[in-house]
Amino acid sequence: MQVSDDDLRRIIDGRVATINGHLSGGRVKDALKECLRSPPAAAHDQSIKDTNSYAVYSVLSSVKEADIKGLLAGLTPEDLDLLMKYVYKGFEYADNSNLLLKWHEQILEIAGIACIVRAFADKKSV
């Protein structure tokens, strides 16, 4: 069953509200997991994907450097691959590349070089 862009937009808008609630409650791990749940890869409207990407970036930017590794330890290999895709996507618009490089370094350390290959080889854009 294919989901329309209007439905995806409502889903992502609800997700952003949930993520913001997690962040304001100090539940960064929950916010990160919510970001990575069912990315809108099927969206035809790029703004839907961008909204989700910005939400991921907002979570990443709210994490202290010392806490990155601990958050990544609770993710599946598939989540790490997806997060790496979002890190690369973040370089398109991020005002803080150093932040993304720190996440990149930590993901690479845990998931290995193949994570980068999988992030680039996957045809589904985020």
Disulfide bonds with the S-S distance in Angstrom:
none
